[in-house]
Amino acid sequence: MVGEYVKGENNWTGLVGWGVTAAIAGSLGSLFGLFFGLFWALYCDRLVLQPQF
């Protein structure tokens, strides 16, 4: 798939497309990481606050 972009005439648009895809994937990954970290912190707080038997 990468080879097609490099060999084709739309080399520049292919690279821009890859950059946009990487930016979207990175922002989604960071959002997922943020929510997962928040969820994990709340989960750990609940475990700590529960009475120990």
PyMOL Python script that loads the backbone (N, CA, C, O; Angstrom):
from pymol import cmd

cmd.read_pdbstr("""\
ATOM      1  N   MET A   1       0.834  -1.202   0.000  1.00  0.00           N
ATOM      2  CA  MET A   1       0.000   0.000   0.000  1.00  0.00           C
ATOM      3  C   MET A   1       0.867   1.251   0.000  1.00  0.00           C
ATOM      4  O   MET A   1       0.568   2.215  -0.704  1.00  0.00           O
ATOM      5  N   VAL A   2       1.942   1.240   0.785  1.00  0.00           N
ATOM      6  CA  VAL A   2       2.834   2.395   0.796  1.00  0.00           C
ATOM      7  C   VAL A   2       3.525   2.519  -0.549  1.00  0.00           C
ATOM      8  O   VAL A   2       3.720   3.628  -1.048  1.00  0.00           O
ATOM      9  N   GLY A   3       3.897   1.388  -1.143  1.00  0.00           N
ATOM     10  CA  GLY A   3       4.588   1.400  -2.421  1.00  0.00           C
ATOM     11  C   GLY A   3       3.759   2.048  -3.519  1.00  0.00           C
ATOM     12  O   GLY A   3       4.305   2.719  -4.394  1.00  0.00           O
ATOM     13  N   GLU A   4       2.447   1.855  -3.481  1.00  0.00           N
ATOM     14  CA  GLU A   4       1.578   2.462  -4.484  1.00  0.00           C
ATOM     15  C   GLU A   4       1.631   3.981  -4.403  1.00  0.00           C
ATOM     16  O   GLU A   4       1.650   4.654  -5.433  1.00  0.00           O
ATOM     17  N   TYR A   5       1.656   4.526  -3.193  1.00  0.00           N
ATOM     18  CA  TYR A   5       1.722   5.979  -3.042  1.00  0.00           C
ATOM     19  C   TYR A   5       3.059   6.512  -3.532  1.00  0.00           C
ATOM     20  O   TYR A   5       3.113   7.562  -4.171  1.00  0.00           O
ATOM     21  N   VAL A   6       4.136   5.799  -3.236  1.00  0.00           N
ATOM     22  CA  VAL A   6       5.464   6.279  -3.619  1.00  0.00           C
ATOM     23  C   VAL A   6       5.627   6.217  -5.131  1.00  0.00           C
ATOM     24  O   VAL A   6       6.202   7.131  -5.721  1.00  0.00           O
ATOM     25  N   LYS A   7       5.130   5.150  -5.777  1.00  0.00           N
ATOM     26  CA  LYS A   7       5.293   4.992  -7.215  1.00  0.00           C
ATOM     27  C   LYS A   7       4.329   5.861  -8.007  1.00  0.00           C
ATOM     28  O   LYS A   7       4.646   6.289  -9.117  1.00  0.00           O
ATOM     29  N   GLY A   8       3.141   6.127  -7.439  1.00  0.00           N
ATOM     30  CA  GLY A   8       2.108   6.850  -8.176  1.00  0.00           C
ATOM     31  C   GLY A   8       2.406   8.329  -8.314  1.00  0.00           C
ATOM     32  O   GLY A   8       3.350   8.852  -7.722  1.00  0.00           O
ATOM     33  N   GLU A   9       1.569   8.998  -9.118  1.00  0.00           N
ATOM     34  CA  GLU A   9       1.742  10.428  -9.317  1.00  0.00           C
ATOM     35  C   GLU A   9       1.344  11.214  -8.072  1.00  0.00           C
ATOM     36  O   GLU A   9       1.902  12.277  -7.802  1.00  0.00           O
ATOM     37  N   ASN A  10       0.385  10.695  -7.316  1.00  0.00           N
ATOM     38  CA  ASN A  10      -0.094  11.424  -6.143  1.00  0.00           C
ATOM     39  C   ASN A  10       0.764  11.074  -4.934  1.00  0.00           C
ATOM     40  O   ASN A  10       0.264  10.650  -3.892  1.00  0.00           O
ATOM     41  N   ASN A  11       2.060  11.263  -5.103  1.00  0.00           N
ATOM     42  CA  ASN A  11       3.009  10.986  -4.029  1.00  0.00           C
ATOM     43  C   ASN A  11       2.787  11.951  -2.868  1.00  0.00           C
ATOM     44  O   ASN A  11       2.743  11.538  -1.709  1.00  0.00           O
ATOM     45  N   TRP A  12       2.646  13.239  -3.185  1.00  0.00           N
ATOM     46  CA  TRP A  12       2.508  14.263  -2.148  1.00  0.00           C
ATOM     47  C   TRP A  12       1.193  14.092  -1.401  1.00  0.00           C
ATOM     48  O   TRP A  12       1.169  14.145  -0.171  1.00  0.00           O
ATOM     49  N   THR A  13       0.079  13.883  -2.144  1.00  0.00           N
ATOM     50  CA  THR A  13      -1.213  13.699  -1.479  1.00  0.00           C
ATOM     51  C   THR A  13      -1.205  12.424  -0.656  1.00  0.00           C
ATOM     52  O   THR A  13      -1.858  12.349   0.385  1.00  0.00           O
ATOM     53  N   GLY A  14      -0.466  11.418  -1.120  1.00  0.00           N
ATOM     54  CA  GLY A  14      -0.366  10.184  -0.341  1.00  0.00           C
ATOM     55  C   GLY A  14       0.314  10.439   0.989  1.00  0.00           C
ATOM     56  O   GLY A  14      -0.135   9.951   2.027  1.00  0.00           O
ATOM     57  N   LEU A  15       1.398  11.204   0.959  1.00  0.00           N
ATOM     58  CA  LEU A  15       2.101  11.511   2.205  1.00  0.00           C
ATOM     59  C   LEU A  15       1.237  12.357   3.124  1.00  0.00           C
ATOM     60  O   LEU A  15       1.237  12.155   4.338  1.00  0.00           O
ATOM     61  N   VAL A  16       0.495  13.313   2.549  1.00  0.00           N
ATOM     62  CA  VAL A  16      -0.403  14.127   3.371  1.00  0.00           C
ATOM     63  C   VAL A  16      -1.494  13.247   3.964  1.00  0.00           C
ATOM     64  O   VAL A  16      -1.866  13.405   5.127  1.00  0.00           O
ATOM     65  N   GLY A  17      -2.004  12.320   3.160  1.00  0.00           N
ATOM     66  CA  GLY A  17      -3.020  11.397   3.660  1.00  0.00           C
ATOM     67  C   GLY A  17      -2.497  10.569   4.824  1.00  0.00           C
ATOM     68  O   GLY A  17      -3.201  10.357   5.810  1.00  0.00           O
ATOM     69  N   TRP A  18      -1.249  10.098   4.704  1.00  0.00           N
ATOM     70  CA  TRP A  18      -0.638   9.346   5.801  1.00  0.00           C
ATOM     71  C   TRP A  18      -0.491  10.224   7.032  1.00  0.00           C
ATOM     72  O   TRP A  18      -0.718   9.761   8.150  1.00  0.00           O
ATOM     73  N   GLY A  19      -0.118  11.480   6.848  1.00  0.00           N
ATOM     74  CA  GLY A  19       0.030  12.392   7.985  1.00  0.00           C
ATOM     75  C   GLY A  19      -1.297  12.639   8.684  1.00  0.00           C
ATOM     76  O   GLY A  19      -1.366  12.642   9.913  1.00  0.00           O
ATOM     77  N   VAL A  20      -2.359  12.848   7.893  1.00  0.00           N
ATOM     78  CA  VAL A  20      -3.686  13.062   8.480  1.00  0.00           C
ATOM     79  C   VAL A  20      -4.136  11.810   9.218  1.00  0.00           C
ATOM     80  O   VAL A  20      -4.679  11.892  10.320  1.00  0.00           O
ATOM     81  N   THR A  21      -3.905  10.642   8.601  1.00  0.00           N
ATOM     82  CA  THR A  21      -4.280   9.382   9.251  1.00  0.00           C
ATOM     83  C   THR A  21      -3.521   9.206  10.553  1.00  0.00           C
ATOM     84  O   THR A  21      -4.099   8.801  11.562  1.00  0.00           O
ATOM     85  N   ALA A  22      -2.224   9.510  10.537  1.00  0.00           N
ATOM     86  CA  ALA A  22      -1.418   9.379  11.752  1.00  0.00           C
ATOM     87  C   ALA A  22      -1.880  10.361  12.823  1.00  0.00           C
ATOM     88  O   ALA A  22      -1.915  10.016  14.005  1.00  0.00           O
ATOM     89  N   ALA A  23      -2.235  11.581  12.421  1.00  0.00           N
ATOM     90  CA  ALA A  23      -2.702  12.574  13.394  1.00  0.00           C
ATOM     91  C   ALA A  23      -4.019  12.134  14.025  1.00  0.00           C
ATOM     92  O   ALA A  23      -4.206  12.262  15.235  1.00  0.00           O
ATOM     93  N   ILE A  24      -4.932  11.614  13.204  1.00  0.00           N
ATOM     94  CA  ILE A  24      -6.220  11.148  13.734  1.00  0.00           C
ATOM     95  C   ILE A  24      -5.998   9.959  14.661  1.00  0.00           C
ATOM     96  O   ILE A  24      -6.575   9.897  15.747  1.00  0.00           O
ATOM     97  N   ALA A  25      -5.160   9.016  14.232  1.00  0.00           N
ATOM     98  CA  ALA A  25      -4.897   7.849  15.067  1.00  0.00           C
ATOM     99  C   ALA A  25      -4.221   8.261  16.370  1.00  0.00           C
ATOM    100  O   ALA A  25      -4.536   7.722  17.431  1.00  0.00           O
ATOM    101  N   GLY A  26      -3.298   9.209  16.294  1.00  0.00           N
ATOM    102  CA  GLY A  26      -2.617   9.663  17.506  1.00  0.00           C
ATOM    103  C   GLY A  26      -3.560  10.356  18.466  1.00  0.00           C
ATOM    104  O   GLY A  26      -3.483  10.147  19.677  1.00  0.00           O
ATOM    105  N   SER A  27      -4.460  11.191  17.929  1.00  0.00           N
ATOM    106  CA  SER A  27      -5.391  11.889  18.818  1.00  0.00           C
ATOM    107  C   SER A  27      -6.378  10.907  19.430  1.00  0.00           C
ATOM    108  O   SER A  27      -6.732  11.031  20.602  1.00  0.00           O
ATOM    109  N   LEU A  28      -6.824   9.931  18.642  1.00  0.00           N
ATOM    110  CA  LEU A  28      -7.725   8.919  19.195  1.00  0.00           C
ATOM    111  C   LEU A  28      -7.012   8.101  20.257  1.00  0.00           C
ATOM    112  O   LEU A  28      -7.588   7.776  21.296  1.00  0.00           O
ATOM    113  N   GLY A  29      -5.741   7.768  19.986  1.00  0.00           N
ATOM    114  CA  GLY A  29      -4.980   7.009  20.970  1.00  0.00           C
ATOM    115  C   GLY A  29      -4.774   7.781  22.256  1.00  0.00           C
ATOM    116  O   GLY A  29      -4.873   7.216  23.345  1.00  0.00           O
ATOM    117  N   SER A  30      -4.487   9.077  22.140  1.00  0.00           N
ATOM    118  CA  SER A  30      -4.275   9.868  23.354  1.00  0.00           C
ATOM    119  C   SER A  30      -5.584  10.050  24.115  1.00  0.00           C
ATOM    120  O   SER A  30      -5.585  10.040  25.346  1.00  0.00           O
ATOM    121  N   LEU A  31      -6.696  10.216  23.402  1.00  0.00           N
ATOM    122  CA  LEU A  31      -7.997  10.313  24.073  1.00  0.00           C
ATOM    123  C   LEU A  31      -8.319   9.013  24.787  1.00  0.00           C
ATOM    124  O   LEU A  31      -8.785   9.019  25.926  1.00  0.00           O
ATOM    125  N   PHE A  32      -8.066   7.891  24.108  1.00  0.00           N
ATOM    126  CA  PHE A  32      -8.321   6.596  24.732  1.00  0.00           C
ATOM    127  C   PHE A  32      -7.440   6.421  25.955  1.00  0.00           C
ATOM    128  O   PHE A  32      -7.901   5.938  26.989  1.00  0.00           O
ATOM    129  N   GLY A  33      -6.170   6.811  25.847  1.00  0.00           N
ATOM    130  CA  GLY A  33      -5.261   6.707  26.986  1.00  0.00           C
ATOM    131  C   GLY A  33      -5.702   7.578  28.145  1.00  0.00           C
ATOM    132  O   GLY A  33      -5.599   7.176  29.303  1.00  0.00           O
ATOM    133  N   LEU A  34      -6.192   8.771  27.838  1.00  0.00           N
ATOM    134  CA  LEU A  34      -6.666   9.675  28.893  1.00  0.00           C
ATOM    135  C   LEU A  34      -7.875   9.083  29.613  1.00  0.00           C
ATOM    136  O   LEU A  34      -7.925   9.070  30.843  1.00  0.00           O
ATOM    137  N   PHE A  35      -8.847   8.594  28.842  1.00  0.00           N
ATOM    138  CA  PHE A  35     -10.044   8.010  29.454  1.00  0.00           C
ATOM    139  C   PHE A  35      -9.701   6.740  30.217  1.00  0.00           C
ATOM    140  O   PHE A  35     -10.237   6.496  31.298  1.00  0.00           O
ATOM    141  N   PHE A  36      -8.809   5.932  29.654  1.00  0.00           N
ATOM    142  CA  PHE A  36      -8.426   4.700  30.339  1.00  0.00           C
ATOM    143  C   PHE A  36      -7.709   5.021  31.646  1.00  0.00           C
ATOM    144  O   PHE A  36      -7.955   4.370  32.661  1.00  0.00           O
ATOM    145  N   GLY A  37      -6.830   6.010  31.631  1.00  0.00           N
ATOM    146  CA  GLY A  37      -6.132   6.412  32.850  1.00  0.00           C
ATOM    147  C   GLY A  37      -7.095   6.945  33.896  1.00  0.00           C
ATOM    148  O   GLY A  37      -6.953   6.643  35.081  1.00  0.00           O
ATOM    149  N   LEU A  38      -8.075   7.736  33.471  1.00  0.00           N
ATOM    150  CA  LEU A  38      -9.077   8.261  34.400  1.00  0.00           C
ATOM    151  C   LEU A  38      -9.911   7.129  34.990  1.00  0.00           C
ATOM    152  O   LEU A  38     -10.157   7.091  36.195  1.00  0.00           O
ATOM    153  N   PHE A  39     -10.339   6.210  34.136  1.00  0.00           N
ATOM    154  CA  PHE A  39     -11.121   5.067  34.596  1.00  0.00           C
ATOM    155  C   PHE A  39     -10.320   4.222  35.574  1.00  0.00           C
ATOM    156  O   PHE A  39     -10.844   3.790  36.601  1.00  0.00           O
ATOM    157  N   TRP A  40      -9.045   3.985  35.256  1.00  0.00           N
ATOM    158  CA  TRP A  40      -8.190   3.171  36.123  1.00  0.00           C
ATOM    159  C   TRP A  40      -7.983   3.849  37.478  1.00  0.00           C
ATOM    160  O   TRP A  40      -7.987   3.177  38.509  1.00  0.00           O
ATOM    161  N   ALA A  41      -7.806   5.155  37.486  1.00  0.00           N
ATOM    162  CA  ALA A  41      -7.630   5.879  38.750  1.00  0.00           C
ATOM    163  C   ALA A  41      -8.899   5.787  39.597  1.00  0.00           C
ATOM    164  O   ALA A  41      -8.819   5.542  40.800  1.00  0.00           O
ATOM    165  N   LEU A  42     -10.058   5.978  38.986  1.00  0.00           N
ATOM    166  CA  LEU A  42     -11.322   5.862  39.729  1.00  0.00           C
ATOM    167  C   LEU A  42     -11.520   4.443  40.247  1.00  0.00           C
ATOM    168  O   LEU A  42     -11.989   4.246  41.368  1.00  0.00           O
ATOM    169  N   TYR A  43     -11.165   3.460  39.435  1.00  0.00           N
ATOM    170  CA  TYR A  43     -11.302   2.062  39.842  1.00  0.00           C
ATOM    171  C   TYR A  43     -10.406   1.764  41.040  1.00  0.00           C
ATOM    172  O   TYR A  43     -10.839   1.109  41.988  1.00  0.00           O
ATOM    173  N   CYS A  44      -9.175   2.233  41.007  1.00  0.00           N
ATOM    174  CA  CYS A  44      -8.249   2.013  42.117  1.00  0.00           C
ATOM    175  C   CYS A  44      -8.727   2.749  43.367  1.00  0.00           C
ATOM    176  O   CYS A  44      -8.604   2.226  44.475  1.00  0.00           O
ATOM    177  N   ASP A  45      -9.267   3.948  43.205  1.00  0.00           N
ATOM    178  CA  ASP A  45      -9.809   4.682  44.348  1.00  0.00           C
ATOM    179  C   ASP A  45     -10.953   3.908  44.990  1.00  0.00           C
ATOM    180  O   ASP A  45     -11.049   3.841  46.216  1.00  0.00           O
ATOM    181  N   ARG A  46     -11.819   3.326  44.170  1.00  0.00           N
ATOM    182  CA  ARG A  46     -12.923   2.536  44.718  1.00  0.00           C
ATOM    183  C   ARG A  46     -12.388   1.329  45.482  1.00  0.00           C
ATOM    184  O   ARG A  46     -12.910   0.990  46.544  1.00  0.00           O
ATOM    185  N   LEU A  47     -11.363   0.683  44.959  1.00  0.00           N
ATOM    186  CA  LEU A  47     -10.787  -0.472  45.651  1.00  0.00           C
ATOM    187  C   LEU A  47     -10.207  -0.053  46.990  1.00  0.00           C
ATOM    188  O   LEU A  47     -10.357  -0.767  47.982  1.00  0.00           O
ATOM    189  N   VAL A  48      -9.549   1.093  47.027  1.00  0.00           N
ATOM    190  CA  VAL A  48      -8.914   1.559  48.266  1.00  0.00           C
ATOM    191  C   VAL A  48      -9.971   1.977  49.280  1.00  0.00           C
ATOM    192  O   VAL A  48      -9.812   1.743  50.478  1.00  0.00           O
ATOM    193  N   LEU A  49     -11.057   2.599  48.799  1.00  0.00           N
ATOM    194  CA  LEU A  49     -12.081   3.104  49.713  1.00  0.00           C
ATOM    195  C   LEU A  49     -13.003   2.005  50.237  1.00  0.00           C
ATOM    196  O   LEU A  49     -13.688   2.199  51.242  1.00  0.00           O
ATOM    197  N   GLN A  50     -13.025   0.856  49.566  1.00  0.00           N
ATOM    198  CA  GLN A  50     -13.880  -0.227  50.050  1.00  0.00           C
ATOM    199  C   GLN A  50     -13.346  -0.759  51.375  1.00  0.00           C
ATOM    200  O   GLN A  50     -12.131  -0.847  51.556  1.00  0.00           O
ATOM    201  N   PRO A  51     -14.235  -1.117  52.306  1.00  0.00           N
ATOM    202  CA  PRO A  51     -13.771  -1.680  53.577  1.00  0.00           C
ATOM    203  C   PRO A  51     -13.121  -3.040  53.362  1.00  0.00           C
ATOM    204  O   PRO A  51     -13.626  -3.870  52.606  1.00  0.00           O
ATOM    205  N   GLN A  52     -12.016  -3.253  54.022  1.00  0.00           N
ATOM    206  CA  GLN A  52     -11.284  -4.514  53.890  1.00  0.00           C
ATOM    207  C   GLN A  52     -11.832  -5.525  54.888  1.00  0.00           C
ATOM    208  O   GLN A  52     -12.014  -5.205  56.063  1.00  0.00           O
ATOM    209  N   PHE A  53     -12.093  -6.737  54.428  1.00  0.00           N
ATOM    210  CA  PHE A  53     -12.620  -7.776  55.315  1.00  0.00           C
ATOM    211  C   PHE A  53     -11.502  -8.669  55.806  1.00  0.00           C
ATOM    212  O   PHE A  53     -11.748  -9.605  56.566  1.00  0.00           O
TER     213      PHE A  53
END
""", "prot")
cmd.dss("prot")
cmd.show_as("cartoon", "prot")
cmd.util.cbc("prot")
cmd.orient("prot")
